[in-house]
Amino acid sequence: MLKSLTRLSLAGAALAAMMGAALAQEVTLRVHQFLPAQATIPDKVLKPWAEKVEAESDGRIKVEFYPSMQLGGSPPELFDQARDGVADVIWTVLGYTPGRFPKSETFELPFIMTDAVATSKAFQAFVEKNAMDEFEAVHLLAVHTHGPGLFHSKDPINTLENLEAMKIRGGSRIINQLLEKLGATPVGMPVPAVPESLSKGVIDGATIPWEVTLPLRVAELVKNHTGFSGENGMYTQTFAIVMNKDSYEGLPDDLKAIIDDNSGMPLAEMAGTAMQASDKVGEAKAREAGNTVVTLDEAETARFKEASEAVIAEWVAQGEGRQQLLDDAKALIAQYTGEGAADAGAPAPAAAEPENK
């Protein structure tokens, strides 16, 4: 009996040691993305996210950052790098791989987005409802969008006709189609290529939000910026923060819970909020530089919207169920835009007054 008790005690001690080792397991997550470390999402979202999970795990989760594609490859390869384990966590633009995320692409359709916060929250809810199958090869942490996309150009864009013969950078298949319908010559490229392309004359302008002008120093390369009246921005792009499946599933349950608590809607909202704040800074910097900032009046905005309707019609016609996806997207954007206005203690934003400078 004494020997049996001793064996049981030893077994119990071994089990306790194993459980203790499991609980004390340390994990290092490599985060890979395409922008400099000081850009909005790396600095204002990925860094605070890392600090939070490190603190909540008592240092058992450690995060290493690899900005500007330091682990190799190109921005369109980032999603597969997470899938294949080249990186543990990545942040990428879904539109960099055309046709791969057809449901998520709904949010890139012209003139349906409002602001970065509401549209990011709507996109997160939309994916959870309609498009989780597009992320089955990875573990999804969150999706989000940027703020209203607008034109940044060497020559002024005051009318639809000004776009004729202009070579304009687009960041996705849908945006390039939009540019073509508007009369421009679309030039597709990842956003890190924009500064050199502008300086060398490869493009005459670019479609990006104000936020992105900051790390790319676009306000130093062009002097004209054109946006639109009304609540809806011309377009947005879709982004995802995803984790390698094995990296996630290999975590002990308590560390998985920490990752889960810092994923989904809270992370989507954090990203949208950061984008929205940086949009204001980007616009202020352009104005400080003496650049021309134009908000097209309602009549001219309506002309752009009318020209863009063909993009939506053609997209809907490409597959059964797309109209429902578009209806869901619009409803969710309206819902979260309304909630944002209510939280601010004010009615939903009215159309902006035309401003021409």
Disulfide bonds with the S-S distance in Angstrom:
none
